[in-house]
Amino acid sequence: MKAEKEKERRLENAIHALKKEREQEKRRPEVATPAPSSTTASTPSSPSERSSCGGELEVGPDTTCAFAENVRAEYEYELGSGSGEVTAYSEANSRYYSMYCTAAPHECTGAISARVYFP
């Protein structure tokens, strides 16, 4: 089990390094910001509106599991605990997005109506 965790950590570090290289090559890719809400503040998705990605990772209706995995990996790599902003890559849109994550239990919001949940 310890060897698997170490392998996972190394892979996450390699992914993060590749993302940073790509950012440098493009001289800081354009980061999309969420569109402002027209009338009401954003409300969390109810559990019935969430989809499971496995491993206690859930997404809202407008979010892919692949993006959610990237958000969680960036949160763990960049923040580790507490709340704050991370930048994660979306394979579906070929773009980086800013996501704000709360402290545990984590709810990360941003991008284009994206929502990511994990403990």
N, C-alpha and C positions, 0 to 999 in steps of 0.2 A: 504494500500500500504506500509506503514511504517513497519507494522508487517511482511509482506512478505520479505522486504529487510533485516530485522533483522534475519529472519529465514534463508534466503539465505546466509547471512554472517556467521551465526553459522555453517551451513552445510559446507561451504567452509573451515572454521577453523577446523572442525572435519576431513574433508578429508585431509587437510594439516597435521594435527597431526598424522593421520594414516599412511600417506606416510613417515613422519619422523620416526615413530616407525619401519616401515618396513626397512627403510634405516639402522637404528641402529642394527636391528636384523641381517641383512646381512653384517654388517660392511662395509658400503658404497658400494652399488651395482655398477657394472661396468657401466660407462656412455659412451654411444657411441658418437663419434664425427663424423662430416660430412667428407666424403671422399673429398680430394682435387680435384678441377676441373682440368682436363687434359690440356685444351687449352685456355679456356676463363673464365672470371669471371662470377659468377652467375648473371643472369638477372631476374628481377621481372617478375612474371607471369602477362600476360595481363589480364584485366577483363574477357575476353572471355574464359580464361583457368581456371578460378576460379569457385568453386562450393559454393553455399550458404548453411550454416548450420543453418540459422535463427538467429534472434537477432543481425544482423549486423556482424556476424562472417562468414568468408569465408576461404576456403582452396584451395591450389594448387592441381594439379592432383595426387600427391603421398601422400596425407595426409587425415586421417580420421577426421570426425567431433568430435568424442570422444576425440581424441588427441588434436585437436584444442581447445576444451572446457577446457581441463586440462592445456594447455599452457596459455590461457587467465586467468584462475583462479590463476595459479602460478604467472603470471605477476602482477595481481591485488594484490595478497597477499604479494609477495616478493618485488616488485618495486613500484607499484602504479602509477608512472609517469616516464617520461624520457626514456632513453634507457639502456639496460643492458641484462645480461644473466640470464635465469631461467632454472630449471631442471623440466621436466614434464614426467609423466608416460604414456606409450603407452600400452593400453590394447591389441591392435592387436599384438604387439611383446613381451609383458610382460617384458619390459625394460624401464629404465629411459633414457631420451635424453636431451642433452643441446640444448637450443634454444636461439639465440640472437634476441632481439626485439628492434626495433627502437622506437623513440618517436612518438607521434600521428601524422598522422594516423599510427597505428602499423603494421609493417611487421616483423614477426618472422621467422627466417630461421635456419636450422641446421638439426639435426637428419640424416635421410637418405632421402635427397632431400625434406624434409618437408617444407611447407610454410603455415603460418597462418596470416590472416589479420583481424584487427578489428579497430574501430575508436579510 
